[in-house]
Each structure stands twice: as C-alpha cells, then as structure tokens.
Amino acid sequence: MRQILMTVLLIATVVTLYLGFNAGDDGAESRLQGSATRMSDGISRISP
C-alpha cells in the first residue's frame, strides 16, 4: 500500500512539474515559439 501511494505521489509531482514548465506565458512552449519566430524573421531577412 505504501509503495502504491509513493508511486502515485511521484507521478503527480512529475505531471505538476511538466505542466508548470510548459504552460503559461513564461513556459517553455511559449519561449520556443518566440525563438522560432525570431529565427524565421532573421532567415527571411538574409539577402542572397
């Protein structure tokens, strides 16, 4: 029983951390989108 409780708590912690890092305006997903936009703009400004 104790092992099941510890496993459930570990899974809940991992899910909470994952959502905390990826969600919101300061999350990793938002930062990656901003980075991709800046890279795309930079590449489109290169003149051959």
C-alpha positions as CSV (number, residue, x, y, z in Angstrom):
1,M,0.0,0.0,0.0
2,R,2.8,2.4,0.9
3,Q,4.6,1.7,-2.4
4,I,1.4,2.5,-4.4
5,L,1.0,5.8,-2.5
6,M,4.6,6.8,-3.2
7,T,4.2,5.9,-6.9
8,V,1.0,8.0,-7.2
9,L,2.7,10.9,-5.4
10,L,5.7,10.7,-7.7
11,I,3.5,10.6,-10.8
12,A,1.5,13.6,-9.6
13,T,4.7,15.5,-8.9
14,V,6.1,14.8,-12.3
15,V,2.9,15.9,-14.0
16,T,2.7,19.1,-12.0
17,L,6.3,20.0,-12.8
18,Y,5.8,19.2,-16.5
19,L,2.7,21.4,-16.6
20,G,4.4,24.2,-14.7
21,F,7.4,24.3,-17.1
22,N,5.3,24.1,-20.3
23,A,2.2,26.1,-19.5
24,G,1.7,29.9,-19.3
25,D,3.3,32.9,-20.9
26,D,6.7,32.1,-19.4
27,G,6.6,28.4,-20.2
28,A,8.9,26.5,-22.4
29,E,6.4,26.2,-25.2
30,S,5.9,30.0,-25.4
31,R,9.7,30.6,-25.4
32,L,10.2,28.0,-28.2
33,Q,7.5,29.7,-30.3
34,G,9.2,33.1,-29.7
35,S,12.6,31.7,-30.6
36,A,11.2,30.1,-33.8
37,T,9.6,33.4,-34.8
38,R,12.8,35.3,-34.3
39,M,14.8,32.7,-36.3
40,S,12.3,32.7,-39.1
41,D,12.4,36.5,-39.3
42,G,16.2,36.5,-39.3
43,I,16.4,33.9,-42.1
44,S,13.8,35.8,-44.2
45,R,15.9,39.0,-43.9
46,I,19.0,37.3,-45.4
47,S,19.6,38.5,-48.9
48,P,21.3,36.0,-51.3
